[in-house]
Amino acid sequence: MFFRMMKMKLVKKIKVVMCIVSIVFSFYKVAISLPYHASADSTTDSSENTPSESTTTKEIGSSEEISEPSNSTAQSDFQSVLAVPTVASGIASVDNFNDFRTALLDSTITDIYLTGDIKLTASFNINSPKNIYGNDHTIDINLQLIGVALAYTTCSIYDVTLINQHPYSFFWSEFPGVTINYTNVTSSGQQFIYLPYGTANLYENITASSDTQEVCEVKELNIRNGANVAFNNTSNSYPVVGNNSSTVLNIEDHTTFTAQSNNPTATIAIGQSLSIAATSNFSIANSRGCALGSYYSSAPFTIASNSGIGTWKLNGTDPLPDIGYTGPITTSFNLTSIDIAQNTLNVTSNNSMFPKYFQSKNVRKIASGPFTSKAQVITKDIDLLLGEVWIPPYNFVSATNALGQPQTINDVTIQGEADGEEIGTYQITFICDDAESVATVNVFDIQLHSLPTIYAKDTWNEYDGLDCIIESDSSSNSSLSFFETNVSVTAQKIEGANMIDIDPQKLTEEEGQYVLTYTYKHKSKSMNVTVEENLFNDQSIYPSILDFGHVAIQYTNNQLIATNATGKIDITDKRSNNGDGYKVKVTQDHVLTGISSGFQLTGSIIQFETGTATNSSGGAVISTGSNQTIDIPVGQEKEVFRVDKGNSRGQIVLPLTEFKLELPSDSPKIADSYQAKITWTLSETP
């Protein structure tokens, strides 16, 4: 039998302590034969009387196979309609190479929509205009050659990734007047475009790399208005754009164009002309040679920029330009070669510095706009505690303008603000010339809650005053494990005008005024805590377990079964000069009941002895309850100890001993483990 005790805080001036009582009756300890109860000799093997589980299996013969209805015919017909449409529609949707080839070779089909990734397994030419809509799928060119074999044909490619390109790239052609339009295309492999007698127009977002030959070998390449184009060549021997004495490159307004190579040949090598619009942003760089070159010495280079142009010298390492030419600037010049043996001729510009200093053979990189600016803004993300006022300097670190000059926060444009009164995440943009930085402000809260009256010597956890942490996304953390890992706690005792640091875990060691501070993400919130003298303190100890062990069933004699458990009622009362009185009661919730059987031990009684009550003051204790044998009643409370008002001042202790279980000889018993619950109640008034 065991007795489990739980201590609870005072609620409505009543303190309750509960426990569980248990006893086990065993057949094998039976001392006499039982004429009408089961005995050790009368037990049987339960397996003999327990029905066995049977399993029924339904077998399906081979002639009765079950399958789901098939719609393969309908699916096949549907795919056929998509892959080979009627002539009137001119549209095909494909997801495999065979259907793709069929659609490309069918002159009645103009628009081909990809519904899946495709890998080419054969080479062939087409002889009619085509529009390829990739729907963000990938075509693995697989080094196959798909050419356009019809002069003055226009084809378009949209929203697709091309990989494993051959030097004779997808939709290559040597026929005159062929035009290929590219919109939102990514390409990798040996070459992106091969149109030595044709035109390529690039729209929206284009990213292309080449590891064998040029990225683009084309008669005319147009970077169309608003496009964002990035070329990279790692072949080490070919330009990014060029290898054709008739090459024309036009970079239109509001575009962003970058080209990077690593070879002795110029990154951009033209044959006829290069034109860069003033509102574009560009960067043309070569880590081993010059940025620009020409196959034909009379080919004009016309470069303009509203924001200015920067150049980086050959073999330099400075990330910022060596020379900056302020804008708006227009320039024109001619180059005599595609490598560093070139001469720069006929230089003109509205910026007088440009003709004086610009020599293309010494320039590894030429760029405009944000690619040349020395402007920079550095910010930091911060956390803000709910209720704090946000100001921009909290996020600002430093800034420089386009000329590299340090700037203060007063020189920076700030867009957005954070509301310290509202939990959330705020984005603040800091702008200096053409540089900007976005900083984040996370507004969160540390929520505290008021504490009940705390008494000296009370059990205490330093996180008792912390309710929860509310993050900027409004999620809440309130677990003790989270607090212990992430929230630090400090405590100070107020001593007049002084604040004395103390261990927050020891805050209840003595009465006084304290400040408790919780810190999370470097933000803190504090609360005042009062620890009062404990005028009424219960330090009673009740048996945590009453275990009467295993008992043999017998009907000859009454049984009185003892346990070694002891306890004490220990109460200190300082509420008045002579104390305000109190009482302790006890009850058993039900008769000892079998856990498995539900059988009740009728007539069983749990009892204990009380000793002599003593007072720490040394005086006599005027009370009821000393030196008694108390039977614990079932279903009703019984007073164990009472000290009346005027007699309870001081610390009074009443020993509790001799916990026993009485079992009448004639009460029915069966083998089982029995339990019951005992509840002790302390009332602050007698």
C-alpha atoms as one frame of an Amber mdcrd trajectory, in Angstrom:
protein
   0.000   0.000   0.000   1.374   3.405  -0.818   0.430   6.958   0.057   1.359
   9.828  -2.317   1.224  13.390  -1.015   0.949  16.596  -3.052   1.355  20.004
  -1.411  -0.846  22.785  -2.691  -0.860  26.558  -2.129  -3.397  28.090   0.216
  -6.692  28.603  -1.545  -9.461  30.340   0.372  -7.401  29.768   3.531  -7.509
  25.972   3.131  -4.503  23.765   2.499  -5.090  20.282   1.067  -2.666  17.355
   0.918  -3.588  14.113  -0.860  -2.091  10.639  -0.990  -2.799   7.144  -2.380
  -3.044   3.990  -0.245  -2.340   0.522  -1.657  -2.243  -3.103  -0.509  -1.683
  -6.340  -2.472  -3.312  -9.677  -1.564  -1.527 -12.750  -2.997  -2.889 -16.276
  -3.403   0.479 -17.898  -2.961   0.662 -16.654   0.638  -2.657 -18.177   1.695
  -2.197 -19.992   5.016  -5.457 -21.984   5.076  -7.730 -23.547   2.503 -10.749
 -21.518   1.552 -14.024 -23.352   1.057 -15.575 -20.672  -1.133 -12.681 -18.456
  -2.307 -10.092 -19.257  -4.914  -6.912 -20.763  -3.476  -3.518 -21.649  -4.825
  -4.682 -25.197  -5.440  -7.821 -24.154  -7.263  -6.241 -21.891  -9.867  -6.376
 -23.014 -13.463  -4.399 -22.255 -16.574  -6.276 -19.422 -18.165  -5.069 -20.405
 -21.607  -7.221 -23.547 -21.529 -10.407 -21.547 -21.167  -9.521 -18.654 -23.454
 -10.908 -18.867 -26.971  -8.152 -18.814 -29.570  -8.142 -16.178 -32.276  -9.151
 -17.522 -35.651  -8.244 -15.933 -38.937 -10.438 -16.202 -41.981  -8.641 -15.795
 -45.284 -10.485 -15.204 -48.503  -8.521 -16.524 -51.430  -8.950 -15.138 -54.919
  -8.149 -17.540 -57.696  -6.082 -16.598 -60.708  -9.213 -16.449 -62.804 -10.711
 -13.767 -60.524  -8.093 -11.027 -60.674  -9.311  -7.602 -59.604  -8.003  -4.412
 -61.236  -8.998  -0.758 -61.513 -10.782   0.364 -64.651  -8.317   1.502 -67.292
  -8.563   4.828 -69.107  -5.377   4.305 -71.093  -7.252   4.692 -74.361  -8.660
   8.044 -73.346  -5.258   9.210 -72.122  -3.568   8.099 -75.315  -6.130   9.889
 -77.462  -5.735  13.039 -75.372  -1.944  13.012 -75.727  -2.233  12.483 -79.457
  -4.493  15.483 -79.826  -2.023  17.641 -77.902   1.061  16.450 -79.724  -0.354
  16.511 -83.239  -3.064  19.175 -83.369  -5.296  19.989 -86.255  -3.911  22.306
 -88.901  -6.365  24.983 -87.906  -5.162  25.190 -84.333  -1.434  25.538 -85.018
  -0.725  24.618 -81.382   1.010  21.647 -79.768   1.639  20.763 -76.124   4.528
  18.353 -75.616   6.441  16.685 -72.806   8.775  14.298 -74.675  11.287  14.443
 -77.495   9.291  12.531 -80.120   6.281  14.827 -79.828   8.584  17.855 -79.697
  10.332  16.817 -82.918   7.007  16.082 -84.603   5.728  19.549 -83.728   8.956
  21.273 -84.814   8.923  19.536 -88.193   5.227  20.179 -88.786   4.990  23.432
 -90.753   1.337  23.851 -89.716   2.293  24.198 -86.056   3.544  27.606 -84.958
   3.187  27.512 -81.155   4.685  24.725 -79.046   3.990  24.586 -75.302   6.178
  22.486 -73.019   4.351  20.576 -70.298   7.478  18.833 -69.023  11.254  18.721
 -69.303  12.618  17.338 -72.578  15.934  15.755 -73.611  16.898  15.829 -77.285
  18.209  12.591 -78.792  18.624  13.516 -82.469  19.637  16.431 -84.711  17.522
  17.950 -87.471  16.601  21.255 -89.149  13.294  23.082 -89.205  11.987  25.174
 -92.076   9.101  27.158 -90.616   8.637  29.837 -87.914   8.214  28.522 -84.376
   7.324  29.944 -80.975   8.524  27.831 -78.047   6.757  28.441 -74.715   8.843
  26.703 -72.067   6.605  27.270 -69.036   9.798  27.255 -66.917  10.758  23.751
 -68.039  14.208  22.598 -69.182  15.343  21.418 -72.593  18.477  19.287 -72.435
  19.999  19.986 -75.851  22.344  17.046 -75.268  24.797  18.499 -77.868  22.227
  17.936 -80.627  21.904  20.380 -83.541  18.472  21.895 -84.173  18.872  24.414
 -86.989  16.630  26.909 -88.783  16.963  26.180 -92.497  14.837  28.947 -93.970
  16.061  32.454 -94.755  14.348  35.469 -93.160  12.500  33.328 -90.645  11.584
  34.568 -87.163  11.408  32.227 -84.171  10.827  33.000 -80.494  11.752  31.205
 -77.273  10.046  32.003 -73.947  10.530  30.988 -70.324  12.870  28.036 -70.689
  16.233  26.719 -69.525  18.586  25.312 -72.170  21.421  23.054 -71.007  24.251
  21.153 -72.716  24.229  23.443 -75.733  26.390  22.629 -78.804  28.451  25.409
 -80.475  25.767  25.176 -83.152  23.234  26.126 -80.545  19.489  25.521 -80.361
  17.885  27.312 -83.361  21.263  28.039 -84.957  21.317  29.184 -88.540  23.682
  30.321 -91.279  20.787  31.407 -93.471  20.511  35.168 -93.970  17.905  37.218
 -92.173  17.016  34.660 -89.493  15.798  36.351 -86.293  15.519  34.621 -82.931
  13.772  36.361 -80.017  14.681  35.242 -76.494  12.522  36.095 -73.458  13.340
  34.841 -69.967  15.865  32.258 -71.112  18.738  30.644 -69.220  21.417  28.848
 -71.238  24.536  26.840 -70.452  26.912  24.724 -72.473  29.285  25.441 -75.335
  27.468  28.417 -76.903  24.234  30.333 -76.448  23.601  31.866 -79.883  25.061
  31.043 -83.313  23.557  33.345 -85.964  26.506  34.695 -88.006  24.098  36.146
 -90.598  21.102  36.759 -88.397  19.709  38.781 -85.494  19.093  37.946 -81.840
  16.785  40.052 -79.664  16.955  39.611 -75.886  14.007  40.523 -73.657  13.387
  40.565 -69.922  15.765  38.209 -68.043  18.532  36.418 -69.905  21.387  34.493
 -68.290  23.872  32.634 -70.474  27.254  31.008 -70.002  29.692  29.332 -72.379
  32.594  27.037 -71.573  33.875  26.331 -75.095  33.243  29.162 -77.561  31.494
  32.543 -77.645  28.360  33.131 -75.647  26.966  34.868 -78.734  28.269  34.693
 -82.288  25.745  36.805 -84.110  25.532  39.439 -86.804  23.288  41.718 -84.750
  22.600  41.433 -81.033  19.985  43.718 -79.490  19.565  44.000 -75.736  16.017
  45.293 -75.813  14.481  47.996 -73.638  14.269  46.995 -69.981  16.089  43.687
 -70.371  18.358  42.270 -67.688  21.150  40.293 -69.368  24.128  38.501 -67.818
  26.795  36.749 -69.943  29.748  34.730 -68.671  32.426  33.046 -70.794  34.901
  30.586 -69.261  36.347  29.278 -72.534  39.631  31.196 -71.999  39.987  31.785
 -75.744  36.828  33.366 -77.160  35.005  36.650 -76.570  31.591  36.787 -74.971
  30.138  38.503 -78.018  31.912  38.546 -81.377  34.121  36.404 -83.621  32.391
  37.964 -86.581  33.604  40.964 -88.559  30.022  42.119 -89.045  28.856  41.931
 -85.408  26.590  44.727 -84.174  25.709  45.105 -80.478  22.936  47.460 -79.361
  22.204  47.920 -75.651  18.958  49.833 -75.360  17.449  52.100 -72.692  16.717
  50.959 -69.139  18.609  47.708 -69.536  21.113  46.006 -67.284  23.881  44.218
 -69.164  26.857  42.351 -67.703  29.504  40.385 -69.591  32.468  38.596 -68.012
  35.290  36.653 -69.671  38.726  35.289 -68.878  40.873  35.302 -72.019  43.360
  37.465 -73.961  40.672  38.320 -76.490  38.341  41.216 -75.693  35.139  40.369
 -73.847  33.062  42.255 -76.441  34.545  42.114 -79.949  32.442  43.854 -82.606
  32.709  44.092 -86.349  30.328  46.900 -87.277  29.243  48.891 -84.216  28.497
  48.984 -80.501  25.883  51.308 -79.036  25.003  51.666 -75.344  22.044  53.870
 -74.356  22.415  56.514 -71.654  19.792  55.063 -69.290  21.266  51.572 -69.274
  23.525  50.089 -66.642  26.364  47.945 -67.918  29.505  46.134 -66.823  31.915
  44.600 -69.347  34.915  42.900 -67.741  37.859  40.644 -68.607  40.137  39.149
 -65.961  42.956  38.435 -68.469  42.668  41.058 -71.169  40.876  44.156 -72.344
  37.141  44.637 -72.095  36.475  45.971 -75.617  37.834  45.136 -79.054  37.046
  45.419 -82.739  37.577  43.312 -85.860  37.279  46.372 -88.059  39.116  49.594
 -87.229  36.436  51.936 -88.522  33.673  50.346 -86.427  32.314  52.986 -84.048
  31.850  52.489 -80.321  29.193  54.829 -78.949  28.743  54.694 -75.186  26.545
  56.998 -73.116  25.590  57.055 -69.462  23.541  59.465 -67.419  25.189  58.242
 -64.224  28.788  58.285 -65.423  31.357  55.716 -66.529  34.127  54.025 -64.580
  37.159  52.158 -65.888  39.486  49.665 -64.205  43.086  49.316 -65.343  44.555
  46.116 -66.708  45.956  43.760 -64.031  44.432  45.873 -61.261  42.702  44.461
 -58.202  40.850  47.465 -56.767  37.112  46.703 -56.634  36.400  50.390 -57.253
  37.158  52.119 -60.577  40.582  53.632 -61.131  39.095  56.481 -63.130  35.583
  57.828 -62.904  34.010  59.963 -65.627  31.027  61.839 -64.243  27.768  61.819
 -66.110  25.804  62.527 -68.058  28.493  61.443 -70.501  28.565  60.549 -74.189
  31.606  59.037 -75.869  32.647  57.615 -79.226  35.861  55.995 -80.423  37.334
  53.332 -82.710  39.512  50.326 -81.858  41.987  48.594 -84.168  42.150  45.102
 -82.667  40.376  42.570 -80.475  43.243  42.302 -77.977  45.700  44.496 -76.057
  47.664  45.256 -79.236  44.841  47.614 -80.211  44.967  51.374 -80.509  42.195
  53.717 -79.447  41.386  56.244 -82.176  39.063  59.185 -82.777  38.024  59.615
 -79.148  35.339  62.233 -78.539  33.280  62.994 -75.438  31.388  65.728 -73.655
  33.621  64.912 -70.658  37.059  66.384 -71.301  38.756  63.780 -69.123  37.664
  60.888 -71.311  39.735  61.686 -74.442  42.687  62.499 -72.207  42.800  59.266
 -70.200  40.844  56.562 -71.993  42.965  53.886 -73.688  40.936  50.743 -74.284
  43.944  48.394 -74.311  44.595  49.347 -70.666  40.993  48.843 -69.526  40.018
  45.436 -68.126  36.571  46.636 -67.100  34.272  49.427 -68.164  30.971  50.004
 -66.395  28.246  52.490 -65.585  25.595  53.163 -62.962  25.685  51.051 -59.814
  28.604  49.045 -61.200  30.868  52.098 -60.815  29.483  53.976 -57.874  31.360
  54.139 -54.588  28.084  54.741 -52.806  27.427  52.381 -49.927  24.979  52.151
 -47.054  25.516  49.824 -44.105  22.671  49.128 -41.715  21.868  46.580 -39.049
  18.749  44.746 -37.980  17.515  45.417 -34.467  15.018  44.135 -31.927  12.703
  46.608 -30.242  10.768  45.962 -27.050   7.088  46.811 -27.293   6.601  50.352
 -26.045  10.038  51.610 -27.063  10.263  54.522 -29.498  12.112  53.736 -32.747
  14.484  56.261 -34.316  16.538  55.757 -37.538  19.978  55.886 -35.859  19.158
  52.559 -34.212  19.568  50.850 -37.615  22.089  53.127 -39.318  25.790  52.168
 -39.290  27.543  54.174 -42.030  27.257  55.503 -45.576  29.412  56.855 -48.411
  28.212  58.714 -51.486  28.992  57.942 -55.123  32.339  59.737 -54.787  33.303
  57.666 -51.777  32.825  60.500 -49.296  31.519  59.607 -45.803  27.925  60.599
 -45.147  25.930  61.099 -41.951  22.425  59.867 -41.357  21.204  63.368 -42.214
  22.523  62.832 -45.766  20.614  59.576 -46.186  17.059  59.203 -47.475  14.957
  56.997 -45.211  11.839  55.202 -46.401   9.531  53.529 -43.906   9.302  53.543
 -40.127   8.766  51.160 -37.228   5.863  51.417 -34.796   7.145  50.540 -31.344
   3.574  50.313 -30.065   2.642  47.445 -32.381   4.189  43.970 -32.415   5.462
  43.145 -35.901   8.359  43.189 -38.376   9.171  46.456 -40.132  11.415  47.077
 -43.175  13.266  50.394 -43.339  15.149  51.441 -46.498  18.199  53.714 -46.229
  19.292  55.317 -49.540  22.478  57.198 -50.399  22.863  58.173 -54.064  22.419
  54.887 -55.967  23.100  52.633 -52.980  20.498  51.381 -50.575  20.197  49.005
 -47.662  17.097  47.511 -46.092  17.114  47.126 -42.313  14.671  45.115 -40.237
  13.076  46.147 -36.951  11.487  43.317 -34.965   9.082  44.562 -32.295   8.465
  41.922 -29.616   7.255  41.866 -26.029   8.268  40.431 -22.679   5.015  39.889
 -20.806   5.053  39.711 -17.006   2.226  38.868 -14.631   1.497  39.899 -11.076
   2.592  37.502  -8.379   0.508  36.354  -5.404   1.771  37.236  -1.955   5.249
  35.793  -1.550   6.361  34.792   1.906   9.863  34.308   3.197  11.056  30.699
   2.865   8.386  29.937   0.254   9.358  27.640  -2.594  10.339  29.947  -5.463
  11.347  29.842  -9.137  12.976  32.935 -10.578  10.766  32.675 -13.713   7.528
  32.813 -11.685   7.006  36.449 -12.699   7.466  35.837 -16.453   4.289  35.081
 -18.377   5.499  34.706 -21.982   7.636  36.062 -24.807   5.651  37.298 -27.818
   7.809  37.360 -30.951   7.497  39.854 -33.793   5.471  37.291 -35.787   3.010
  37.137 -32.844   4.049  33.611 -31.887   4.230  33.024 -28.146   6.734  31.109
 -26.012   5.806  30.338 -22.425   7.562  27.087 -21.551   9.967  26.990 -18.632
  12.578  25.248 -20.796  12.449  28.141 -23.291  12.803  30.677 -20.485  15.758
  28.845 -18.952  17.545  28.675 -22.321  16.835  32.148 -23.668  15.841  34.539
 -20.874  18.267  35.768 -18.233  17.096  36.885 -14.777  18.673  39.283 -12.315
  17.440  40.404  -8.894  18.272  43.323  -6.621  17.181  44.032  -3.076  16.181
  47.602  -2.288  18.119  48.827   0.738  17.196  52.479   1.170  18.778  54.326
  -1.744  20.961  51.335  -2.643  20.311  48.354  -4.890  22.037  45.177  -3.724
  22.525  42.400  -6.279  21.302  39.002  -5.091  20.871  35.544  -6.552  17.312
  35.531  -8.004  16.927  31.910  -6.909  17.350  33.046  -3.292  14.884  35.913
  -3.454  12.589  34.407  -0.785  15.295  33.779   1.805  14.286  36.916   3.686
  11.497  39.450   3.562  12.040  42.760   1.782  11.501  44.794  -1.405  13.116
  43.495  -4.598  13.418  44.343  -8.298  13.294  41.354 -10.644  14.555  41.902
 -14.234  14.014  39.609 -17.245  16.248  40.089 -20.321  15.633  38.661 -23.807
  17.398  39.699 -27.026  19.285  42.368 -25.068  16.008  43.981 -24.011  14.817
  43.991 -20.410  11.624  44.397 -18.438  11.495  44.694 -14.646   8.939  44.211
 -11.895   8.829  44.993  -8.174   8.447  42.044  -5.816   7.588  42.148  -2.122
   8.595  39.227   0.070   6.616  39.303   3.293   7.295  37.658   6.601   5.469
  34.350   6.662   3.016  34.830   9.546   1.349  31.483   8.962   3.719  28.819
   7.736   2.909  25.166   7.232   5.959  22.892   7.223   4.023  19.719   7.928
   5.343  16.432   6.603   2.868  13.725   5.714   3.861  10.228   4.577   4.435
  10.353   0.855   3.810   6.611   0.557   1.818   4.226   2.742   2.696   0.792
   1.415   1.358  -2.147   3.409   3.058  -4.647   1.096   1.858  -8.170   0.285
  -0.596  -9.740   2.734  -1.777 -13.355   2.862  -5.505 -13.890   2.691  -6.872
 -15.489   5.841 -10.153 -15.574   7.773  -9.063 -16.816  11.206  -7.960 -13.623
  12.969  -8.298  -9.896  12.570  -5.191  -8.494  10.919  -3.399  -5.285  11.946
  -0.768  -4.492   9.322   1.827  -1.852  10.160   4.101   0.327   8.045   7.185
   2.342   8.978   5.755   5.617   7.686   5.759   8.638   9.997   4.975  12.315
   9.701   4.257  15.467  11.620   1.948  18.444  11.685   4.298  21.450  11.887
   2.689  24.897  11.811   4.025  28.333  12.745   1.426  31.002  13.572   2.509
  34.663  14.041  -0.727  36.298  12.941  -1.396  37.931  16.305   0.077  38.132
  19.761  -1.483  34.810  20.702  -2.240  33.305  17.273  -5.476  33.050  15.310
  -5.956  29.286  15.524  -6.236  26.513  12.925  -7.284  22.892  12.470  -6.249
  19.837  10.431  -8.721  17.248   9.109  -8.274  13.938   7.307 -10.481  11.767
   5.088 -10.288   8.661   2.909 -12.033   8.976  -0.443 -13.302   5.397  -0.705
 -12.879   1.895   0.684  -9.690   0.157  -0.456 -10.599  -1.034  -3.954  -8.938
  -3.601  -6.231  -7.233  -2.066  -9.228  -8.019  -4.986 -11.522 -11.189  -6.405
 -10.000 -12.867  -3.364  -8.486 -13.509  -5.508  -5.386 -13.760  -3.501  -2.143
 -12.227  -4.494   1.210 -15.313  -3.848   3.296 -14.562  -3.124   6.930 -10.909
  -2.195   6.377  -9.704   0.756   8.486  -6.569   2.878   8.210  -5.454   4.383
  11.502  -2.500   6.235  13.014  -1.268   7.550  16.356  -0.626  11.157  17.362
   2.055  12.128  19.849   2.269  15.026  22.261   2.009  18.497  20.708   4.912
  20.828  21.544   5.479  24.551  21.062   8.869  26.071  20.203   8.180  28.794
  22.742   8.332  26.151  25.470   4.840  26.718  26.823   2.094  24.147  27.116
   0.001  23.495  24.019  -3.702  23.880  24.564  -5.170  21.823  21.740  -7.205
  18.781  20.793  -5.608  15.837  19.036  -2.555  14.891  21.112  -1.949  11.246
  22.081  -4.834   9.737  20.158  -5.500   6.769  17.917  -7.355   8.113  14.913
  -9.313   5.980  12.453  -9.482   7.656   9.064 -13.144   7.723   7.996 -14.308
   6.969   4.463 -16.208   9.710   2.700 -16.175  12.231   5.536 -13.624  14.449
   7.244 -12.355  13.820  10.750 -10.585  16.409  12.845  -7.040  15.369  13.706
  -5.728  18.479  15.438  -7.163  21.834  16.481  -5.617  24.847  18.214  -8.058
  27.582  19.108  -7.563  31.285  18.602  -5.389  32.754  21.313  -3.474  29.502
  21.860  -1.658  28.982  18.539   1.173  31.528  18.717   4.572  30.007  17.844
   5.683  26.817  16.093   3.567  23.852  17.169   4.538  20.309  16.179   2.368
  17.177  16.489   4.062  13.823  15.680   2.193  11.303  13.488   3.214   7.644
  13.920   2.040   4.032  13.817   0.181   4.070  10.521  -1.693   0.731  10.385
  -4.301  -1.108   8.350  -6.927  -3.162  10.189  -8.594  -6.039   8.293 -11.487
  -7.866  10.004 -11.222 -11.657   9.824 -14.703 -12.091   8.421 -14.498  -9.493
   5.631 -14.384 -10.967   2.105 -11.026 -10.759   0.307  -9.719 -11.677  -3.134
  -6.245 -11.456  -4.604  -5.626  -8.011  -6.108  -3.780  -4.747  -5.537  -5.919
  -2.295  -3.589  -5.757   1.484  -3.476  -7.438   4.459  -1.864  -6.682   8.165
  -1.502  -6.205  10.055   1.769  -6.637  13.833   1.903  -5.344  16.144   4.672
  -6.883  19.602   4.924  -5.461  22.574   6.825  -7.821  25.444   7.604  -6.400
  28.775   8.802  -9.288  29.161  11.230 -10.218  26.711  14.009
